[in-house]
Amino acid sequence: MCSLRLEVRETKANPLSGFNVEETVMIPAHARRRHVVIEERLKELQAYADSSELNRVEYGQRDAGFITSGISYVWPLPIGLIKRFV
């Protein structure tokens, strides 16, 4: 006869509990479902970029105009502000 000995161990909390894989891991199956949310978020970011005081027109000589984007400015490009500038 075989004797079996069981140990009772304390369980550890799962460090990934509360981690929503469908919202954070963008494999194609998840990305298709999140596309609507991402598009809405981009619309909100665009509206913010157009109205933010971080984006501005700096007037100097008026014979040339430059539109810049990058870390020193905000992304996405403020399309509404650019249209008013042009």
ZAVO-14852 format. One record per atom (N, C-alpha, C): residue number from 1; y, x, z; residue in three letters; atom name. Coordinates in Angstrom, 3 decimals, padded with zeros to 6 digits. Each point is the difference from the previous one (the first is absolute). Layout:
[rec NUM, [Y, X, Z], ALA, CA]
...
% end
This chain:
[rec 1, [-001.184, 000.841, 000.000], MET, N]
[rec 1, [001.184, -000.841, 000.000], MET, CA]
[rec 1, [001.245, 000.884, 000.000], MET, C]
[rec 2, [000.993, -000.397, -000.771], CYS, N]
[rec 2, [001.240, 000.744, -000.148], CYS, CA]
[rec 2, [001.040, -000.579, 000.948], CYS, C]
[rec 3, [000.707, 000.847, 000.677], SER, N]
[rec 3, [001.059, -000.512, 000.873], SER, CA]
[rec 3, [001.349, 000.204, -000.694], SER, C]
[rec 4, [000.812, -000.972, 000.080], LEU, N]
[rec 4, [001.314, 000.012, -000.642], LEU, CA]
[rec 4, [001.053, -000.021, 001.081], LEU, C]
[rec 5, [000.911, 000.905, -000.106], ARG, N]
[rec 5, [001.042, 000.079, 001.005], ARG, CA]
[rec 5, [001.354, -000.273, -000.660], ARG, C]
[rec 6, [000.731, -000.938, 000.495], LEU, N]
[rec 6, [001.300, -000.375, -000.545], LEU, CA]
[rec 6, [001.107, 000.471, 000.925], LEU, C]
[rec 7, [001.050, 000.463, -000.604], GLU, N]
[rec 7, [001.172, 000.388, 000.777], GLU, CA]
[rec 7, [001.129, -000.986, -000.278], GLU, C]
[rec 8, [000.745, -000.306, 000.993], VAL, N]
[rec 8, [001.182, -000.850, -000.170], VAL, CA]
[rec 8, [001.201, 000.932, -000.076], VAL, C]
[rec 9, [000.713, -000.075, -001.112], ARG, N]
[rec 9, [001.183, 000.839, -000.192], ARG, CA]
[rec 9, [001.246, -000.867, -000.062], ARG, C]
[rec 10, [001.075, 000.604, 000.401], GLU, N]
[rec 10, [001.283, -000.697, -000.084], GLU, CA]
[rec 10, [000.464, 000.039, -001.452], GLU, C]
[rec 11, [000.450, -001.131, -000.510], THR, N]
[rec 11, [000.474, -000.028, -001.389], THR, CA]
[rec 11, [001.453, 000.444, -000.051], THR, C]
[rec 12, [000.342, 000.668, -001.078], LYS, N]
[rec 12, [001.368, 000.467, -000.193], LYS, CA]
[rec 12, [000.723, -000.976, -000.919], LYS, C]
[rec 13, [001.289, -000.110, 000.204], ALA, N]
[rec 13, [000.808, -000.873, -000.862], ALA, CA]
[rec 13, [000.023, 000.581, -001.406], ALA, C]
[rec 14, [-000.084, -000.865, -000.967], ASN, N]
[rec 14, [000.050, 000.421, -001.389], ASN, CA]
[rec 14, [001.440, 000.366, -000.344], ASN, C]
[rec 15, [000.264, 001.249, -000.431], PRO, N]
[rec 15, [001.387, 000.383, -000.314], PRO, CA]
[rec 15, [000.555, -000.732, -001.217], PRO, C]
[rec 16, [-000.860, -000.595, -000.794], LEU, N]
[rec 16, [000.455, -000.721, -001.188], LEU, CA]
[rec 16, [000.107, -001.509, 000.229], LEU, C]
[rec 17, [-000.197, -000.443, 001.226], SER, N]
[rec 17, [000.129, -001.437, 000.242], SER, CA]
[rec 17, [001.447, -000.405, -000.245], SER, C]
[rec 18, [000.192, -001.118, -000.643], GLY, N]
[rec 18, [001.332, -000.454, -000.376], GLY, CA]
[rec 18, [000.485, 000.592, -001.308], GLY, C]
[rec 19, [-000.770, 000.876, -000.597], PHE, N]
[rec 19, [000.336, 000.635, -001.272], PHE, CA]
[rec 19, [-000.437, -000.930, -001.112], PHE, C]
[rec 20, [000.951, -000.527, -000.751], ASN, N]
[rec 20, [-000.311, -000.943, -001.064], ASN, CA]
[rec 20, [-000.199, 000.762, -001.311], ASN, C]
[rec 21, [-001.239, 000.178, -000.384], VAL, N]
[rec 21, [-000.342, 000.781, -001.180], VAL, CA]
[rec 21, [000.597, -000.623, -001.259], VAL, C]
[rec 22, [000.002, -001.304, -000.111], GLU, N]
[rec 22, [000.496, -000.656, -001.215], GLU, CA]
[rec 22, [001.497, 000.214, -000.204], GLU, C]
[rec 23, [000.746, 000.250, 001.076], GLU, N]
[rec 23, [001.439, 000.218, -000.133], GLU, CA]
[rec 23, [000.364, 001.467, -000.177], GLU, C]
[rec 24, [-000.895, 000.892, 000.365], THR, N]
[rec 24, [000.378, 001.411, -000.005], THR, CA]
[rec 24, [-000.778, 000.872, -000.972], THR, C]
[rec 25, [-001.162, -000.437, -000.441], VAL, N]
[rec 25, [-000.798, 000.787, -000.936], VAL, CA]
[rec 25, [000.063, -000.689, -001.359], VAL, C]
[rec 26, [000.750, 000.595, -000.929], MET, N]
[rec 26, [000.280, -000.674, -001.262], MET, CA]
[rec 26, [-000.995, 000.362, -001.105], MET, C]
[rec 27, [-001.234, -000.398, 000.230], ILE, N]
[rec 27, [-000.965, 000.066, -001.090], ILE, CA]
[rec 27, [000.269, -001.215, -000.882], ILE, C]
[rec 28, [-000.443, -000.017, -001.240], PRO, N]
[rec 28, [000.360, -001.088, -000.910], PRO, CA]
[rec 28, [-000.245, -001.408, 000.541], PRO, C]
[rec 29, [-001.100, -000.220, 000.680], ALA, N]
[rec 29, [-000.277, -001.345, 000.509], ALA, CA]
[rec 29, [001.048, -000.446, 001.019], ALA, C]
[rec 30, [000.453, 000.911, 000.837], HIS, N]
[rec 30, [001.029, -000.338, 000.989], HIS, CA]
[rec 30, [001.374, -000.075, -000.653], HIS, C]
[rec 31, [000.253, 000.897, -000.938], ALA, N]
[rec 31, [001.315, 000.064, -000.639], ALA, CA]
[rec 31, [000.321, -001.278, -000.761], ALA, C]
[rec 32, [-000.990, -000.579, -000.642], ARG, N]
[rec 32, [000.252, -001.249, -000.738], ARG, CA]
[rec 32, [000.475, -001.096, 000.943], ARG, C]
[rec 33, [-000.599, -000.089, 001.171], ARG, N]
[rec 33, [000.411, -001.035, 000.959], ARG, CA]
[rec 33, [001.370, 000.307, 000.609], ARG, C]
[rec 34, [000.337, 001.276, 000.140], ARG, N]
[rec 34, [001.268, 000.391, 000.622], ARG, CA]
[rec 34, [001.159, 000.072, -000.992], ARG, C]
[rec 35, [-000.284, -000.137, -001.290], HIS, N]
[rec 35, [001.023, 000.172, -001.024], HIS, CA]
[rec 35, [001.183, -000.943, 000.205], HIS, C]
[rec 36, [-000.252, -001.233, 000.332], VAL, N]
[rec 36, [001.078, -000.977, 000.208], VAL, CA]
[rec 36, [000.888, 000.440, 001.163], VAL, C]
[rec 37, [-000.602, 000.483, 001.067], VAL, N]
[rec 37, [000.759, 000.455, 001.169], VAL, CA]
[rec 37, [000.851, 001.209, -000.370], VAL, C]
[rec 38, [-000.574, 000.930, -000.740], ILE, N]
[rec 38, [000.725, 001.205, -000.404], ILE, CA]
[rec 38, [001.174, -000.356, -000.912], ILE, C]
[rec 39, [-000.209, -000.909, -000.944], GLU, N]
[rec 39, [001.077, -000.418, -000.899], GLU, CA]
[rec 39, [001.146, -000.632, 000.782], GLU, C]
[rec 40, [-000.312, -000.823, 000.982], GLU, N]
[rec 40, [001.033, -000.632, 000.825], GLU, CA]
[rec 40, [000.751, 001.059, 000.806], GLU, C]
[rec 41, [-000.728, 000.959, 000.531], ARG, N]
[rec 41, [000.631, 001.078, 000.764], ARG, CA]
[rec 41, [000.943, 000.807, -000.893], ARG, C]
[rec 42, [-000.400, 000.256, -001.237], LEU, N]
[rec 42, [000.865, 000.735, -000.927], LEU, CA]
[rec 42, [001.267, -000.778, -000.333], LEU, C]
[rec 43, [-000.107, -001.333, -000.130], LYS, N]
[rec 43, [001.188, -000.827, -000.232], LYS, CA]
[rec 43, [000.968, 000.105, 001.179], LYS, C]
[rec 44, [-000.536, -000.023, 001.211], GLU, N]
[rec 44, [000.840, 000.118, 001.188], GLU, CA]
[rec 44, [000.655, 001.373, 000.071], GLU, C]
[rec 45, [-000.749, 001.051, -000.346], LEU, N]
[rec 45, [000.567, 001.343, -000.016], LEU, CA]
[rec 45, [001.097, 000.126, -001.048], LEU, C]
[rec 46, [-000.198, -000.635, -001.151], GLN, N]
[rec 46, [001.007, 000.044, -001.058], GLN, CA]
[rec 46, [001.286, -000.685, 000.455], GLN, C]
[rec 47, [-000.139, -001.151, 000.658], ALA, N]
[rec 47, [001.179, -000.709, 000.509], ALA, CA]
[rec 47, [000.728, 000.850, 001.043], ALA, C]
[rec 48, [-000.769, 000.666, 000.845], TYR, N]
[rec 48, [000.614, 000.873, 001.006], TYR, CA]
[rec 48, [000.725, 001.168, -000.674], TYR, C]
[rec 49, [-000.623, 000.599, -000.986], ALA, N]
[rec 49, [000.616, 001.141, -000.697], ALA, CA]
[rec 49, [001.305, -000.409, -000.672], ALA, C]
[rec 50, [000.042, -001.203, -000.555], ASP, N]
[rec 50, [001.211, -000.471, -000.673], ASP, CA]
[rec 50, [001.149, -000.267, 000.971], ASP, C]
[rec 51, [-000.317, -000.364, 001.229], SER, N]
[rec 51, [001.056, -000.377, 000.936], SER, CA]
[rec 51, [000.237, 001.020, 001.113], SER, C]
[rec 52, [-000.777, 001.041, 000.050], SER, N]
[rec 52, [000.111, 000.981, 001.075], SER, CA]
[rec 52, [001.256, 000.845, -000.143], SER, C]
[rec 53, [000.606, 000.314, 001.130], GLU, N]
[rec 53, [001.163, 000.880, -000.026], GLU, CA]
[rec 53, [-000.404, 001.457, -000.272], GLU, C]
[rec 54, [-001.307, 000.263, 000.021], LEU, N]
[rec 54, [-000.481, 001.340, -000.326], LEU, CA]
[rec 54, [000.171, 000.317, -001.484], LEU, C]
[rec 55, [000.014, -001.033, -000.822], ASN, N]
[rec 55, [000.205, 000.167, -001.443], ASN, CA]
[rec 55, [001.437, -000.355, -000.308], ASN, C]
[rec 56, [000.631, 000.853, -000.735], ARG, N]
[rec 56, [001.421, -000.216, -000.240], ARG, CA]
[rec 56, [000.419, 000.625, -001.324], ARG, C]
[rec 57, [001.148, -000.401, -000.453], VAL, N]
[rec 57, [000.636, 000.611, -001.159], VAL, CA]
[rec 57, [001.042, 000.960, 000.550], VAL, C]
[rec 58, [-000.085, 001.236, -000.413], GLU, N]
[rec 58, [000.982, 001.012, 000.396], GLU, CA]
[rec 58, [000.868, 000.285, -001.217], GLU, C]
[rec 59, [001.230, -000.449, 000.061], TYR, N]
[rec 59, [000.892, 000.161, -001.153], TYR, CA]
[rec 59, [000.631, 001.375, 000.011], TYR, C]
[rec 60, [000.052, 000.562, -001.162], GLY, N]
[rec 60, [000.673, 001.281, -000.233], GLY, CA]
[rec 60, [000.662, -000.129, -001.348], GLY, C]
[rec 61, [-000.272, 000.930, -000.876], GLN, N]
[rec 61, [000.490, -000.135, -001.357], GLN, CA]
[rec 61, [-000.806, -001.091, -000.678], GLN, C]
[rec 62, [000.659, -000.815, -000.764], ARG, N]
[rec 62, [-000.661, -001.164, -000.570], ARG, CA]
[rec 62, [-000.527, 000.219, -001.412], ARG, C]
[rec 63, [000.015, 001.215, -000.495], ASP, N]
[rec 63, [-000.488, 000.237, -001.352], ASP, CA]
[rec 63, [-001.518, 000.208, -000.033], ASP, C]
[rec 64, [-000.634, 000.132, 001.140], ALA, N]
[rec 64, [-001.461, 000.155, 000.057], ALA, CA]
[rec 64, [-000.503, -000.658, 001.273], ALA, C]
[rec 65, [-001.213, -000.489, -000.061], GLY, N]
[rec 65, [-000.615, -000.610, 001.176], GLY, CA]
[rec 65, [-001.396, 000.546, 000.188], GLY, C]
[rec 66, [-000.385, 000.189, 001.232], PHE, N]
[rec 66, [-001.328, 000.512, 000.320], PHE, CA]
[rec 66, [-000.688, -000.962, 000.946], PHE, C]
[rec 67, [-001.251, -000.274, -000.284], ILE, N]
[rec 67, [-000.822, -000.818, 000.888], ILE, CA]
[rec 67, [-001.088, 000.910, 000.532], ILE, C]
[rec 68, [-000.091, 000.103, 001.303], THR, N]
[rec 68, [-000.994, 000.882, 000.596], THR, CA]
[rec 68, [-000.928, -000.782, 000.902], THR, C]
[rec 69, [-001.141, 000.572, 000.228], SER, N]
[rec 69, [-000.975, -000.585, 000.903], SER, CA]
[rec 69, [-000.783, 001.146, 000.611], SER, C]
[rec 70, [-000.463, -000.199, 001.165], GLY, N]
[rec 70, [-000.802, 001.034, 000.631], GLY, CA]
[rec 70, [000.032, -000.145, 001.496], GLY, C]
[rec 71, [-000.437, 001.029, 000.682], ILE, N]
[rec 71, [-000.111, -000.058, 001.443], ILE, CA]
[rec 71, [001.362, -000.168, 000.665], ILE, C]
[rec 72, [001.062, 000.490, -000.655], SER, N]
[rec 72, [001.328, -000.142, 000.589], SER, CA]
[rec 72, [000.551, -001.413, -000.186], SER, C]
[rec 73, [-000.622, -000.754, -000.854], TYR, N]
[rec 73, [000.392, -001.389, -000.207], TYR, CA]
[rec 73, [-001.204, -000.872, 000.346], TYR, C]
[rec 74, [000.057, -001.251, -000.321], VAL, N]
[rec 74, [-001.069, -000.917, 000.395], VAL, CA]
[rec 74, [-000.808, -000.413, -001.226], VAL, C]
[rec 75, [-001.257, -000.266, 000.194], TRP, N]
[rec 75, [-000.880, -000.524, -001.036], TRP, CA]
[rec 75, [-000.332, -001.419, 000.381], TRP, C]
[rec 76, [-000.082, -000.937, -000.862], PRO, N]
[rec 76, [000.083, 000.071, -001.456], PRO, CA]
[rec 76, [001.445, 000.059, -000.469], PRO, C]
[rec 77, [000.145, 000.285, -001.277], LEU, N]
[rec 77, [001.345, 000.046, -000.570], LEU, CA]
[rec 77, [000.683, -001.349, 000.162], LEU, C]
[rec 78, [001.246, -000.021, 000.382], PRO, N]
[rec 78, [000.738, -001.255, 000.150], PRO, CA]
[rec 78, [000.454, -000.518, -001.362], PRO, C]
[rec 79, [-000.861, -000.729, -000.666], ILE, N]
[rec 79, [000.261, -000.458, -001.369], ILE, CA]
[rec 79, [001.285, -000.824, -000.084], ILE, C]
[rec 80, [000.221, -000.889, 000.963], GLY, N]
[rec 80, [001.213, -000.817, -000.001], GLY, CA]
[rec 80, [001.257, 000.850, 000.092], GLY, C]
[rec 81, [-000.016, 001.003, 000.861], LEU, N]
[rec 81, [001.147, 000.890, 000.132], LEU, CA]
[rec 81, [000.213, 000.808, -001.267], LEU, C]
[rec 82, [-001.078, 000.438, -000.622], ILE, N]
[rec 82, [000.112, 000.747, -001.258], ILE, CA]
[rec 82, [000.596, -000.865, -001.089], ILE, C]
[rec 83, [-000.417, -001.261, -000.089], LYS, N]
[rec 83, [000.555, -000.904, -001.016], LYS, CA]
[rec 83, [001.489, -000.214, 000.231], LYS, C]
[rec 84, [000.433, -000.104, 001.248], ARG, N]
[rec 84, [001.434, -000.164, 000.289], ARG, CA]
[rec 84, [000.759, 001.284, -000.327], ARG, C]
[rec 85, [-000.644, 001.138, 000.188], PHE, N]
[rec 85, [000.629, 001.288, -000.292], PHE, CA]
[rec 85, [000.225, 000.182, -001.499], PHE, C]
[rec 86, [-000.993, -000.388, -000.777], VAL, N]
[rec 86, [000.080, 000.169, -001.458], VAL, CA]
[rec 86, [000.946, -001.034, -000.536], VAL, C]
% end
